[in-house]
């Protein structure tokens, strides 16, 4: 009764369902966050603040909390409040323009590199924040942008462009 995709992504996880729009849901979330080392959320910027559950609200009484917000375009900037999916950041970030056969159209990478890159950069940021907290005793608020993470993993195409001025093209396999 469960899909292979669901099982692959959610294996060995335990879940709690909370309606963060209700008082009891917010209270339960605050109790969980008060015991947590790290809170990770993946809403559009401002959503958790409007619910009274953003970084400032949670860290007020829990200074050592590491609060991570993953969003399509980061917490600030002209696209901050736009929704994003992996395929959107692949297209906007340029990776689709270099994926596929020569002369063909843009192709989505076969795995969710926008999501995965953001998750990996999130993990790196959390590990660095945990190290800092071990020294200072304070947590941090981390802002992870799917688009920026996906662009960062394309070091060679950007280096070639900035060195030569020529746009990278699809080369096939």
DSSP file (Angstrom, degrees, kcal/mol; ACC not computed):
  #  RESIDUE AA STRUCTURE BP1 BP2  ACC     N-H-->O    O-->H-N    N-H-->O    O-->H-N    TCO  KAPPA ALPHA  PHI   PSI    X-CA   Y-CA   Z-CA
    1    1 A X              0   0    0      0, 0.0     2,-0.4     0, 0.0     0, 0.0   0.000 360.0 360.0 360.0   0.1    0.0    0.0    0.0
    2    2 A X        -     0   0    0      3,-0.0     2,-0.0     4,-0.0     0, 0.0  -0.955 360.0-116.6-122.6 142.9    3.0    2.4    0.0
    3    3 A X     >  -     0   0    0     -2,-0.4     4,-2.3     1,-0.1     5,-0.2  -0.306  20.3-120.0 -73.9 157.5    5.0    3.4   -3.1
    4    4 A X  H  > S+     0   0    0      1,-0.2     4,-2.6     2,-0.2     5,-0.2   0.878 115.4  54.7 -62.0 -38.4    8.7    2.6   -3.6
    5    5 A X  H  > S+     0   0    0      2,-0.2     4,-2.1     1,-0.2     5,-0.2   0.931 108.8  47.4 -61.3 -46.0    9.4    6.4   -3.7
    6    6 A X  H  > S+     0   0    0      1,-0.2     4,-2.4     2,-0.2    -2,-0.2   0.932 114.1  46.9 -60.9 -46.5    7.7    6.9   -0.3
    7    7 A X  H  X S+     0   0    0     -4,-2.3     4,-0.8     1,-0.2    -1,-0.2   0.882 111.2  52.2 -64.3 -38.6    9.6    4.0    1.2
    8    8 A X  H  < S+     0   0    0     -4,-2.6    -1,-0.2     1,-0.2    -2,-0.2   0.880 117.1  37.2 -65.6 -38.2   12.9    5.1   -0.2
    9    9 A X  H  < S+     0   0    0     -4,-2.1    -2,-0.2    -5,-0.2    -1,-0.2   0.802 125.1  37.6 -84.0 -30.3   12.6    8.6    1.2
   10   10 A X  H >< S+     0   0    0     -4,-2.4     3,-1.8    -5,-0.2    -2,-0.2   0.235  76.8 143.2-110.6  13.3   11.0    7.8    4.5
   11   11 A X  T 3< S+     0   0    0     -4,-0.8     3,-0.1     1,-0.3    -3,-0.0  -0.270  76.8   3.1 -59.1 138.0   12.6    4.6    5.6
   12   12 A X  T 3  S+     0   0    0      1,-0.2     2,-0.3     0, 0.0    -1,-0.3   0.626  99.9 132.1  63.0  17.3   13.2    4.3    9.3
   13   13 A X    <   -     0   0    0     -3,-1.8     2,-0.4     2,-0.0    -1,-0.2  -0.704  46.4-149.3 -96.9 150.6   11.5    7.6   10.0
   14   14 A X        -     0   0    0     -2,-0.3     2,-0.3    -3,-0.1    -3,-0.0  -0.941  19.5-152.3-112.7 143.0    9.0    8.3   12.7
   15   15 A X        -     0   0    0     -2,-0.4     2,-0.4     2,-0.0    -2,-0.0  -0.856  16.8-168.4-120.9 151.3    6.4   10.9   12.0
   16   16 A X        -     0   0    0     -2,-0.3     2,-0.6     2,-0.0    -2,-0.0  -0.998  16.3-147.8-130.3 132.5    4.3   13.3   14.1
   17   17 A X        +     0   0    0     -2,-0.4     2,-0.4     2,-0.0    -2,-0.0  -0.907  22.6 173.0-105.1 124.1    1.4   15.2   12.4
   18   18 A X        -     0   0    0     -2,-0.6     2,-1.0    10,-0.0    -2,-0.0  -0.988  31.9-139.4-129.7 138.8    0.7   18.7   13.8
   19   19 A X    >   -     0   0    0     -2,-0.4     3,-1.9     1,-0.1     6,-0.4  -0.845  17.9-167.5 -93.8 101.0   -1.6   21.4   12.6
   20   20 A X  T 3  S+     0   0    0     -2,-1.0    -1,-0.1     1,-0.3     6,-0.0   0.493  79.5  70.3 -72.2  -2.0    0.5   24.4   13.2
   21   21 A X  T 3  S+     0   0    0      4,-0.0     2,-0.3     5,-0.0    -1,-0.3   0.539  91.8  72.9 -87.1  -7.8   -2.5   26.7   12.6
   22   22 A X  S <> S-     0   0    0     -3,-1.9     4,-2.5     1,-0.1     5,-0.2  -0.742  85.7-121.6-108.2 155.6   -4.0   25.6   15.9
   23   23 A X  H  > S+     0   0    0     -2,-0.3     4,-2.8     1,-0.2     5,-0.2   0.938 113.4  47.8 -57.2 -51.0   -3.0   26.4   19.5
   24   24 A X  H  > S+     0   0    0      1,-0.2     4,-2.3     2,-0.2    -1,-0.2   0.882 112.4  50.4 -61.0 -36.9   -2.5   22.7   20.4
   25   25 A X  H  > S+     0   0    0     -6,-0.4     4,-2.2     2,-0.2    -1,-0.2   0.921 112.5  46.1 -65.6 -43.8   -0.4   22.2   17.3
   26   26 A X  H  X S+     0   0    0     -4,-2.5     4,-2.7    -7,-0.3    -2,-0.2   0.906 112.2  51.2 -64.2 -42.7    1.8   25.2   18.0
   27   27 A X  H  X S+     0   0    0     -4,-2.8     4,-2.2     1,-0.2    -2,-0.2   0.921 110.7  48.1 -61.9 -44.1    2.2   24.2   21.7
   28   28 A X  H  X S+     0   0    0     -4,-2.3     4,-2.3    -5,-0.2    -1,-0.2   0.905 111.8  50.4 -62.9 -41.5    3.2   20.7   20.7
   29   29 A X  H  X S+     0   0    0     -4,-2.2     4,-2.9     1,-0.2    -2,-0.2   0.923 109.4  50.5 -62.9 -44.2    5.7   22.1   18.2
   30   30 A X  H  X S+     0   0    0     -4,-2.7     4,-2.1     1,-0.2    -1,-0.2   0.893 110.0  50.8 -61.0 -40.1    7.2   24.5   20.7
   31   31 A X  H  X S+     0   0    0     -4,-2.2     4,-0.7     2,-0.2    -1,-0.2   0.920 112.8  45.8 -64.4 -42.8    7.6   21.6   23.2
   32   32 A X  H >< S+     0   0    0     -4,-2.3     3,-1.0     1,-0.2     4,-0.4   0.932 113.1  49.4 -64.4 -45.0    9.4   19.5   20.6
   33   33 A X  H >< S+     0   0    0     -4,-2.9     3,-1.0     1,-0.3    -1,-0.2   0.842 102.6  61.9 -64.0 -33.7   11.6   22.4   19.5
   34   34 A X  H 3< S+     0   0    0     -4,-2.1    -1,-0.3     1,-0.3    -2,-0.2   0.748 110.0  41.3 -64.5 -22.7   12.6   23.1   23.1
   35   35 A X  T << S+     0   0    0     -3,-1.0    -1,-0.3    -4,-0.7    -2,-0.2   0.444 100.8  98.4-100.1  -2.9   14.1   19.6   23.3
   36   36 A X    <   -     0   0    0     -3,-1.0     3,-0.1    -4,-0.4    30,-0.0  -0.516  57.0-157.6 -92.8 152.5   15.7   19.7   19.9
   37   37 A X  S    S+     0   0    0      1,-0.3    29,-2.1    -2,-0.2     2,-0.4   0.788  87.5  21.2 -83.9 -36.5   19.2   20.5   18.8
   38   38 A X  E     -a   66   0A   0     27,-0.2     2,-0.5   101,-0.1    -1,-0.3  -0.996  59.1-164.7-139.1 136.3   18.1   21.4   15.3
   39   39 A X  E     -a   67   0A   0     27,-2.5    29,-3.5    -2,-0.4     2,-0.5  -0.993  13.0-169.4-116.9 127.9   14.8   22.5   13.7
   40   40 A X  E     +a   68   0A   0     -2,-0.5     2,-0.3    27,-0.2    29,-0.2  -0.977   6.9 178.7-118.4 127.0   14.6   22.3    9.9
   41   41 A X  E     -a   69   0A   0     27,-2.8    29,-2.8    -2,-0.5    -2,-0.0  -0.933  19.5-164.1-127.1 154.7   11.7   23.8    8.0
   42   42 A X        +     0   0    0     -2,-0.3     2,-0.2    27,-0.2    29,-0.1  -0.329  45.9 120.8-134.4  49.3   10.9   24.0    4.3
   43   43 A X  S    S-     0   0    0      1,-0.1     3,-0.1    28,-0.1     2,-0.1  -0.598  73.0 -82.6-104.2 169.4    8.3   26.6    3.9
   44   44 A X    >   -     0   0    0     -2,-0.2     3,-2.0     1,-0.1     4,-0.3  -0.452  68.7 -79.1 -64.9 148.4    8.3   29.8    1.9
   45   45 A X  T 3  S+     0   0    0     35,-0.7    -1,-0.1    29,-0.3    30,-0.0  -0.190 117.5  23.5 -52.7 137.7   10.0   32.6    3.8
   46   46 A X  T 3> S+     0   0    0     -3,-0.1     4,-2.6     4,-0.0    -1,-0.2   0.142  89.7 105.6  94.5 -18.0    7.8   34.2    6.5
   47   47 A X  H <> S+     0   0    0     -3,-2.0     4,-1.3     1,-0.2     6,-0.2   0.950  84.6  41.5 -61.0 -51.1    5.5   31.2    7.0
   48   48 A X  H  4>S+     0   0    0     -4,-0.3     5,-3.2     1,-0.2     6,-0.6   0.858 113.2  54.4 -68.1 -34.1    6.9   30.1   10.3
   49   49 A X  H >45S+     0   0    0      4,-0.3     3,-1.5     1,-0.2    -1,-0.2   0.927 106.1  52.1 -62.5 -44.2    7.2   33.7   11.5
   50   50 A X  H 3<5S+     0   0    0     -4,-2.6    -1,-0.2     1,-0.3    -2,-0.2   0.819 109.4  50.5 -62.0 -29.1    3.5   34.3   10.8
   51   51 A X  T 3<5S-     0   0    0     -4,-1.3    -1,-0.3    -5,-0.2    -2,-0.2   0.515 117.3-115.5 -83.4  -5.3    2.7   31.2   12.8
   52   52 A X  T < 5S+     0   0    0     -3,-1.5    -3,-0.2    -4,-0.4    -2,-0.1   0.712  93.8 101.5  77.5  20.8    4.8   32.5   15.7
   53   53 A X      < +     0   0    0     -5,-3.2    -4,-0.3    -6,-0.2    -5,-0.1   0.077  47.5 124.5-125.6  21.7    7.3   29.6   15.2
   54   54 A X  S  > S-     0   0    0     -6,-0.6     4,-2.5    -5,-0.2     5,-0.3  -0.078  79.0 -86.7 -76.2-179.2   10.1   31.3   13.4
   55   55 A X  H  > S+     0   0    0      1,-0.2     4,-2.7     2,-0.2     5,-0.2   0.907 125.8  49.4 -57.3 -47.7   13.8   31.3   14.3
   56   56 A X  H  > S+     0   0    0      1,-0.2     4,-0.9     2,-0.2    -1,-0.2   0.916 113.1  46.8 -61.5 -43.5   13.5   34.5   16.5
   57   57 A X  H  4 S+     0   0    0      1,-0.2     4,-0.5     2,-0.2     3,-0.3   0.922 117.7  41.0 -65.8 -44.5   10.5   33.1   18.4
   58   58 A X  H  < S+     0   0    0     -4,-2.5     3,-0.5     1,-0.2     4,-0.3   0.858 115.7  49.2 -74.2 -34.4   12.0   29.7   19.1
   59   59 A X  H  < S+     0   0    0     -4,-2.7    -1,-0.2    -5,-0.3    -2,-0.2   0.586  88.8  85.0 -82.7  -8.8   15.5   30.9   19.9
   60   60 A X  S  < S+     0   0    0     -4,-0.9     3,-0.2    -3,-0.3    -1,-0.2   0.923 110.8  17.9 -57.2 -45.1   14.2   33.5   22.4
   61   61 A X  S    S+     0   0    0     -4,-0.5    -1,-0.2    -3,-0.5    -2,-0.2   0.350 131.2  50.7-106.2   3.7   14.1   30.9   25.1
   62   62 A X    >   +     0   0    0     -4,-0.3     3,-2.4     1,-0.1    -1,-0.2  -0.535  60.9 169.4-142.5  66.6   16.4   28.3   23.5
   63   63 A X  T 3  S+     0   0    0      1,-0.3    76,-3.2    -3,-0.2    -1,-0.1   0.714  74.8  60.5 -58.9 -23.6   19.5   30.2   22.4
   64   64 A X  T 3  S+     0   0    0     74,-0.3    -1,-0.3    -3,-0.1    76,-0.2   0.495  79.1 117.3 -85.1  -1.2   21.4   27.0   21.6
   65   65 A X    <   -     0   0    0     -3,-2.4     2,-0.6    74,-0.2   -27,-0.2  -0.431  57.6-145.7 -68.5 136.5   18.8   26.0   18.9
   66   66 A X  E     -a   38   0A   0    -29,-2.1   -27,-2.5    73,-0.3     2,-0.5  -0.930  18.3-165.9-100.8 117.8   20.0   25.7   15.4
   67   67 A X  E     -ab  39 141A   0     73,-2.8    75,-3.2    -2,-0.6     2,-0.5  -0.922   3.0-168.3-111.9 123.5   17.2   26.7   13.1
   68   68 A X  E     -ab  40 142A   0    -29,-3.5   -27,-2.8    -2,-0.5     2,-0.5  -0.942   7.5-169.1-118.5 130.2   17.4   25.9    9.4
   69   69 A X  E     -ab  41 143A   0     73,-2.7    75,-2.9    -2,-0.5     2,-0.5  -0.971   3.7-170.0-116.9 118.0   15.1   27.2    6.7
   70   70 A X  E     + b   0 144A   0    -29,-2.8     2,-0.3    -2,-0.5    75,-0.2  -0.931  20.5 156.3-104.6 125.9   15.4   25.6    3.3
   71   71 A X  E     - b   0 145A   0     73,-2.4    75,-2.8    -2,-0.5    76,-0.2  -0.908  53.0-102.3-141.6 170.6   13.5   27.5    0.5
   72   72 A X  S    S+     0   0    0     -2,-0.3    75,-2.5    10,-0.3    76,-0.2   0.896 114.4   8.9 -60.6 -42.9   13.7   27.8   -3.2
   73   73 A X  S    S-     0   0    0      1,-0.4     3,-0.2     7,-0.4    -1,-0.2   0.237 108.9-101.7-129.6  12.2   15.4   31.1   -3.4
   74   74 A X        -     0   0    0     70,-0.3    -1,-0.4     1,-0.2   -29,-0.3  -0.197  46.4 -67.7  88.8 175.5   16.5   32.0    0.2
   75   75 A X  S    S+     0   0    0     -6,-0.1     2,-0.3    -4,-0.1    -1,-0.2   0.656 112.6  36.1 -81.1 -17.8   15.0   34.3    2.8
   76   76 A X  S    S+     0   0    0     -3,-0.2     3,-0.2     4,-0.1     2,-0.1  -0.845  79.9  63.7-131.8 167.0   15.7   37.6    0.9
   77   77 A X  S >  S-     0   0    0     -2,-0.3     3,-1.2     1,-0.2     4,-0.3  -0.308  90.5 -60.3 106.4 171.7   15.8   38.9   -2.6
   78   78 A X  T 3  S+     0   0    0      1,-0.3     3,-0.2     2,-0.1    -1,-0.2   0.722 132.5  39.7 -66.4 -23.5   13.3   39.4   -5.4
   79   79 A X  T >  S+     0   0    0     -3,-0.2     3,-2.2    -6,-0.2    -1,-0.3   0.373  81.2 110.8-104.2   3.6   12.3   35.7   -5.7
   80   80 A X  T <  S+     0   0    0     -3,-1.2   -35,-0.7     1,-0.3    -7,-0.4   0.820  80.6  43.6 -51.5 -40.3   12.2   34.9   -2.0
   81   81 A X  T 3  S+     0   0    0     -4,-0.3    -1,-0.3    -3,-0.2     2,-0.3   0.371  90.4 105.8 -93.2   6.8    8.5   34.4   -1.7
   82   82 A X  S <  S-     0   0    0     -3,-2.2   -10,-0.3     1,-0.1    -9,-0.3  -0.610  73.7-116.6 -83.0 145.3    8.1   32.4   -4.9
   83   83 A X        -     0   0    0     -2,-0.3     2,-0.3   -11,-0.1    -1,-0.1  -0.416  34.6-165.4 -73.3 157.8    7.4   28.7   -4.6
   84   84 A X        -     0   0    0     -2,-0.1     2,-0.3     4,-0.0   -12,-0.1  -0.999  15.6-172.2-147.2 147.6   10.0   26.3   -6.0
   85   85 A X    >>  -     0   0    0     -2,-0.3     4,-2.0     1,-0.1     3,-0.6  -0.845  45.6 -97.5-126.6 167.0   10.3   22.7   -7.0
   86   86 A X  H 3> S+     0   0    0     -2,-0.3     4,-2.3     1,-0.2     5,-0.2   0.911 123.1  52.4 -52.4 -48.0   13.4   20.8   -8.0
   87   87 A X  H 3> S+     0   0    0      1,-0.2     4,-1.9     2,-0.2    -1,-0.2   0.820 106.8  54.6 -63.3 -30.5   12.7   21.2  -11.8
   88   88 A X  H <> S+     0   0    0     -3,-0.6     4,-2.9     2,-0.2     5,-0.3   0.941 110.9  43.3 -67.4 -47.6   12.3   25.0  -11.4
   89   89 A X  H  X S+     0   0    0     -4,-2.0     4,-2.2     1,-0.2     6,-0.3   0.824 110.8  56.2 -71.9 -28.2   15.7   25.4   -9.8
   90   90 A X  H  X>S+     0   0    0     -4,-2.3     6,-1.4    -5,-0.2     5,-0.7   0.932 113.6  41.2 -63.5 -43.5   17.3   23.1  -12.3
   91   91 A X  H ><5S+     0   0    0     -4,-1.9     3,-0.7    -5,-0.2    -2,-0.2   0.945 119.2  42.7 -68.7 -48.9   15.9   25.3  -15.1
   92   92 A X  H 3<5S+     0   0    0     -4,-2.9    -1,-0.2     1,-0.2    -2,-0.2   0.834 112.6  54.3 -68.4 -32.0   16.7   28.6  -13.5
   93   93 A X  H 3<5S-     0   0    0     -4,-2.2    -1,-0.2    -5,-0.3    -2,-0.2   0.612 110.3-120.2 -80.4 -12.1   20.1   27.5  -12.3
   94   94 A X  T XX5S+     0   0    0     -4,-0.7     3,-0.9    -3,-0.7     4,-0.6   0.326  79.3 117.8  97.5  -8.8   21.2   26.4  -15.7
   95   95 A X  G >4<S+     0   0    0     -5,-0.7     3,-0.9    -6,-0.3     4,-0.3   0.843  75.6  56.7 -65.8 -30.0   21.9   22.8  -15.2
   96   96 A X  G >4 S+     0   0    0     -6,-1.4    11,-1.3     1,-0.2     3,-0.7   0.777  97.8  63.0 -69.3 -24.3   19.2   21.8  -17.7
   97   97 A X  G <4 S+     0   0    0     -3,-0.9    73,-0.3    -7,-0.3    -1,-0.2   0.687 110.0  38.7 -73.9 -16.5   20.9   23.9  -20.4
   98   98 A X  G << S+     0   0    0     -3,-0.9    73,-0.6    -4,-0.6     2,-0.5   0.299 100.0  90.8-112.9   7.6   24.0   21.7  -20.3
   99   99 A X  S <  S+     0   0    0     -3,-0.7     8,-0.8    -4,-0.3     2,-0.2  -0.904  72.5  32.0-109.1 129.1   22.2   18.4  -19.9
  100  100 A X  S    S-     0   0    0     -2,-0.5    72,-2.2     6,-0.1    71,-0.2  -0.733  95.1 -35.0 124.9-173.7   21.1   16.3  -22.9
  101  101 A X  S >  S-     0   0    0     -2,-0.2     3,-2.3     4,-0.2    69,-0.2  -0.532  72.1 -87.5 -84.3 148.5   22.4   15.6  -26.4
  102  102 A X  T 3  S+     0   0    0      1,-0.3    -1,-0.1    -2,-0.2    69,-0.1  -0.277 115.8  14.8 -53.5 135.0   24.2   18.2  -28.5
  103  103 A X  T 3  S+     0   0    0      1,-0.3    -1,-0.3    67,-0.2     2,-0.1   0.311 106.2 112.6  82.1  -9.6   21.6   20.3  -30.5
  104  104 A X  S <  S-     0   0    0     -3,-2.3    -1,-0.3     1,-0.2    66,-0.2  -0.261  71.2 -92.2 -87.7 178.1   18.7   19.0  -28.3
  105  105 A X        -     0   0    0      1,-0.2    -4,-0.2    -3,-0.1    -1,-0.2  -0.301  56.9 -68.4 -83.6 172.1   16.6   20.9  -25.9
  106  106 A X        -     0   0    0     -6,-0.1     2,-0.4    -2,-0.1    -9,-0.2  -0.295  51.4-158.9 -60.5 144.5   17.1   21.3  -22.2
  107  107 A X        -     0   0    0    -11,-1.3     2,-0.2    -8,-0.8    -8,-0.2  -0.990  18.2-119.0-130.8 134.7   16.7   18.1  -20.1
  108  108 A X        -     0   0    0     -2,-0.4     4,-0.1     1,-0.1   -21,-0.1  -0.505  40.1-106.7 -66.6 136.9   16.0   17.7  -16.4
  109  109 A X        -     0   0    0     -2,-0.2     4,-0.1     1,-0.1    -1,-0.1  -0.384  31.6-114.2 -62.0 146.3   18.7   15.8  -14.7
  110  110 A X  S    S+     0   0    0      2,-0.1     2,-0.3    -3,-0.1    -1,-0.1   0.539  96.8  44.4 -68.4  -7.6   17.6   12.2  -13.8
  111  111 A X  S    S-     0   0    0      0, 0.0     2,-2.2     0, 0.0     3,-0.2  -0.881 100.6 -94.3-130.3 166.3   17.7   12.8  -10.1
  112  112 A X     >  +     0   0    0     -2,-0.3     4,-2.8     1,-0.2     5,-0.2  -0.443  52.6 162.9 -81.9  70.5   16.5   15.7   -7.9
  113  113 A X  H  > S+     0   0    0     -2,-2.2     4,-2.6     1,-0.2     5,-0.3   0.795  70.6  56.8 -64.8 -29.3   19.8   17.6   -7.8
  114  114 A X  H  > S+     0   0    0     -3,-0.2     4,-1.6     2,-0.2    -1,-0.2   0.936 113.7  39.2 -65.4 -45.3   18.2   20.8   -6.7
  115  115 A X  H  > S+     0   0    0     -3,-0.2     4,-2.1     2,-0.2    -2,-0.2   0.921 118.7  47.6 -67.2 -45.4   16.7   19.1   -3.6
  116  116 A X  H  X S+     0   0    0     -4,-2.8     4,-2.5     2,-0.2     5,-0.2   0.917 110.5  50.1 -67.6 -44.4   19.7   16.9   -2.9
  117  117 A X  H  X S+     0   0    0     -4,-2.6     4,-2.7     1,-0.2     5,-0.2   0.925 111.7  49.1 -60.4 -43.9   22.3   19.8   -3.2
  118  118 A X  H  X S+     0   0    0     -4,-1.6     4,-2.3    -5,-0.3    -1,-0.2   0.901 110.9  50.8 -62.0 -39.8   20.2   21.9   -0.8
  119  119 A X  H  X S+     0   0    0     -4,-2.1     4,-2.3     2,-0.2    -1,-0.2   0.901 111.5  47.5 -64.4 -40.7   20.0   19.0    1.6
  120  120 A X  H  X S+     0   0    0     -4,-2.5     4,-2.5     2,-0.2    -2,-0.2   0.926 113.0  46.8 -68.1 -44.0   23.7   18.4    1.5
  121  121 A X  H  X S+     0   0    0     -4,-2.7     4,-2.5     2,-0.2    -2,-0.2   0.871 111.0  54.5 -64.7 -34.5   24.5   22.1    2.0
  122  122 A X  H  X S+     0   0    0     -4,-2.3     4,-2.6    -5,-0.2    -2,-0.2   0.933 108.8  48.0 -59.4 -46.7   22.0   22.1    4.8
  123  123 A X  H  X S+     0   0    0     -4,-2.3     4,-2.5     2,-0.2    -2,-0.2   0.915 111.1  49.7 -62.5 -44.0   23.8   19.2    6.5
  124  124 A X  H  X S+     0   0    0     -4,-2.5     4,-2.3     1,-0.2    -1,-0.2   0.924 111.9  49.2 -60.8 -44.1   27.2   20.9    6.1
  125  125 A X  H  X S+     0   0    0     -4,-2.5     4,-2.6     1,-0.2    -2,-0.2   0.900 110.3  50.2 -62.2 -41.7   25.7   24.1    7.6
  126  126 A X  H  X S+     0   0    0     -4,-2.6     4,-2.6     2,-0.2    -2,-0.2   0.924 110.0  50.3 -63.1 -44.1   24.3   22.2   10.5
  127  127 A X  H  X S+     0   0    0     -4,-2.5     4,-1.8     1,-0.2    -2,-0.2   0.908 112.5  46.8 -61.9 -41.3   27.6   20.4   11.2
  128  128 A X  H  X S+     0   0    0     -4,-2.3     4,-2.4     2,-0.2    -1,-0.2   0.907 112.1  50.6 -65.5 -40.9   29.4   23.8   11.2
  129  129 A X  H  X S+     0   0    0     -4,-2.6     4,-2.7     1,-0.2    -2,-0.2   0.873 108.0  52.8 -65.8 -36.7   26.7   25.3   13.5
  130  130 A X  H  X S+     0   0    0     -4,-2.6     4,-1.8     2,-0.2    -1,-0.2   0.896 109.6  49.2 -64.5 -39.2   27.1   22.4   15.9
  131  131 A X  H  X S+     0   0    0     -4,-1.8     4,-0.9     2,-0.2    -2,-0.2   0.927 112.6  47.3 -64.4 -44.3   30.8   23.0   16.0
  132  132 A X  H >X S+     0   0    0     -4,-2.4     4,-3.2     1,-0.2     3,-0.8   0.909 110.0  53.1 -63.1 -41.6   30.3   26.7   16.7
  133  133 A X  H 3X S+     0   0    0     -4,-2.7     4,-2.3     1,-0.3    -1,-0.2   0.864 101.7  59.6 -63.1 -35.1   27.7   26.0   19.3
  134  134 A X  H 3< S+     0   0    0     -4,-1.8    -1,-0.3     1,-0.2    -2,-0.2   0.803 116.2  34.6 -62.4 -27.9   30.2   23.7   21.1
  135  135 A X  H << S+     0   0    0     -4,-0.9    -2,-0.2    -3,-0.8    -1,-0.2   0.886 132.4  25.4 -90.4 -48.3   32.5   26.7   21.4
  136  136 A X  H  < S-     0   0    0     -4,-3.2    -3,-0.2     2,-0.2    -2,-0.2   0.698  90.5-130.5 -94.8 -21.2   30.1   29.6   21.9
  137  137 A X  S  < S+     0   0    0     -4,-2.3     2,-0.4    -5,-0.4    -4,-0.2   0.416  72.0 112.0  82.8  -2.2   27.1   27.9   23.4
  138  138 A X        -     0   0    0     -6,-0.3   -74,-0.3   -74,-0.1    -1,-0.3  -0.833  57.0-143.4-109.8 143.9   24.8   29.7   20.9
  139  139 A X        -     0   0    0    -76,-3.2     2,-0.3    -2,-0.4   -73,-0.3  -0.132  19.0-139.7 -83.7-170.9   22.9   28.2   18.0
  140  140 A X        -     0   0    0    -75,-0.2   -73,-2.8   -76,-0.2     2,-0.5  -0.935  12.7-117.7-146.5 166.5   22.3   29.9   14.7
  141  141 A X  E     -b   67   0A   0     -2,-0.3     2,-0.4   -75,-0.2   -73,-0.2  -0.968  31.9-160.1-108.6 122.2   19.8   30.5   12.0
  142  142 A X  E     -b   68   0A   0    -75,-3.2   -73,-2.7    -2,-0.5     2,-0.6  -0.873   6.6-159.2-107.4 136.3   20.8   29.0    8.6
  143  143 A X  E     -b   69   0A   0     -2,-0.4     2,-0.5   -75,-0.2   -73,-0.2  -0.954  12.1-175.0-115.1 110.5   19.3   30.1    5.3
  144  144 A X  E     -b   70   0A   0    -75,-2.9   -73,-2.4    -2,-0.6     2,-0.5  -0.938   7.9-159.4-113.8 122.6   19.6   27.5    2.6
  145  145 A X  E  >  -b   71   0A   0     -2,-0.5     4,-2.3   -75,-0.2   -73,-0.2  -0.871  12.0-151.8-101.2 125.9   18.5   28.3   -1.0
  146  146 A X  H  > S+     0   0    0    -75,-2.8     4,-2.3    -2,-0.5     5,-0.2   0.920  98.9  49.6 -59.2 -43.8   17.8   25.4   -3.4
  147  147 A X  H  > S+     0   0    0    -75,-2.5     4,-2.3   -76,-0.2     5,-0.2   0.941 112.2  45.5 -63.4 -48.3   18.7   27.6   -6.3
  148  148 A X  H  > S+     0   0    0    -76,-0.2     4,-2.1     1,-0.2    -1,-0.2   0.877 113.0  51.3 -64.2 -37.3   22.0   28.8   -4.9
  149  149 A X  H  X S+     0   0    0     -4,-2.3     4,-1.0     2,-0.2    -1,-0.2   0.908 110.6  48.3 -65.0 -41.5   22.9   25.2   -3.8
  150  150 A X  H  < S+     0   0    0     -4,-2.3     3,-0.3     1,-0.2     4,-0.2   0.871 111.5  49.8 -68.4 -37.3   22.2   23.9   -7.3
  151  151 A X  H >< S+     0   0    0     -4,-2.3     3,-1.8     1,-0.2    -1,-0.2   0.900 104.7  59.8 -65.6 -40.1   24.3   26.6   -8.9
  152  152 A X  H 3< S+     0   0    0     -4,-2.1     3,-0.3     1,-0.3    -1,-0.2   0.790  97.8  58.0 -61.6 -28.7   27.2   25.9   -6.5
  153  153 A X  T 3< S+     0   0    0     -4,-1.0     2,-0.4    -3,-0.3    -1,-0.3   0.548  91.1  74.7 -81.0  -3.4   27.5   22.3   -7.7
  154  154 A X    <>  +     0   0    0     -3,-1.8     4,-1.6    -4,-0.2     5,-0.2  -0.344  54.9 143.8-100.3  51.3   28.1   23.5  -11.3
  155  155 A X  H  >  +     0   0    0     -2,-0.4     4,-2.3    -3,-0.3    -1,-0.2   0.897  66.0  49.9 -60.4 -44.1   31.7   24.7  -10.7
  156  156 A X  H  > S+     0   0    0     -3,-0.3     4,-2.9     2,-0.2     5,-0.3   0.935 108.5  48.6 -67.1 -48.5   33.1   23.7  -14.2
  157  157 A X  H  > S+     0   0    0      1,-0.2     4,-2.2     2,-0.2    -1,-0.2   0.911 116.1  44.7 -58.9 -39.8   30.4   25.2  -16.4
  158  158 A X  H  X S+     0   0    0     -4,-1.6     4,-2.7     2,-0.2     5,-0.2   0.908 112.9  50.5 -70.6 -40.4   30.6   28.5  -14.6
  159  159 A X  H  X S+     0   0    0     -4,-2.3     4,-2.0    -5,-0.2    -2,-0.2   0.922 111.6  48.7 -61.8 -43.5   34.4   28.5  -14.5
  160  160 A X  H  X S+     0   0    0     -4,-2.9     4,-2.5     2,-0.2     5,-0.5   0.925 112.5  48.7 -61.5 -44.2   34.5   27.8  -18.3
  161  161 A X  H  X S+     0   0    0     -4,-2.2     4,-3.1    -5,-0.3    -2,-0.2   0.941 113.4  44.9 -62.4 -47.5   32.1   30.6  -19.0
  162  162 A X  H  < S+     0   0    0     -4,-2.7    -1,-0.2     1,-0.2    -2,-0.2   0.797 117.3  46.4 -69.6 -27.1   33.9   33.1  -16.9
  163  163 A X  H  < S+     0   0    0     -4,-2.0    -1,-0.2    -5,-0.2    -2,-0.2   0.849 131.6  16.3 -80.0 -35.3   37.3   32.1  -18.4
  164  164 A X  H  < S-     0   0    0     -4,-2.5    -3,-0.2     2,-0.2    -2,-0.2   0.660  87.7-129.7-114.0 -21.6   36.2   32.0  -22.0
  165  165 A X     <  +     0   0    0     -4,-3.1     2,-0.4    -5,-0.5    -4,-0.2   0.440  68.0 126.9  80.2  -0.8   33.0   33.9  -22.3
  166  166 A X        -     0   0    0     -6,-0.4    -1,-0.3    -5,-0.1     2,-0.3  -0.754  64.6-119.6 -93.6 135.2   31.4   31.0  -24.2
  167  167 A X        -     0   0    0     -2,-0.4    -9,-0.1    -3,-0.1    -1,-0.0  -0.533  32.0-114.5 -71.1 131.6   28.2   29.5  -22.9
  168  168 A X        -     0   0    0     -2,-0.3     2,-0.3   -11,-0.2    -1,-0.1  -0.370  36.3-155.7 -63.0 145.9   28.5   25.8  -22.0
  169  169 A X        -     0   0    0    -71,-0.1     2,-0.2    -3,-0.0   -71,-0.1  -0.760  26.6 -82.0-120.8 167.3   26.6   23.5  -24.3
  170  170 A X        +     0   0    0    -73,-0.3   -67,-0.2    -2,-0.3   -71,-0.2  -0.485  39.0 179.1 -67.1 135.6   25.0   20.1  -24.0
  171  171 A X        -     0   0    0    -73,-0.6   -70,-0.2     1,-0.3    -1,-0.1   0.348  28.5-137.6-120.3   2.7   27.7   17.4  -24.7
  172  172 A X              0   0    0    -72,-2.2    -1,-0.3     1,-0.2   -72,-0.1  -0.318 360.0 360.0  68.6-159.4   25.6   14.2  -24.2
  173  173 A X              0   0    0    -74,-0.1    -1,-0.2    -2,-0.0   -72,-0.1   0.457 360.0 360.0 -93.2 360.0   27.2   11.4  -22.3
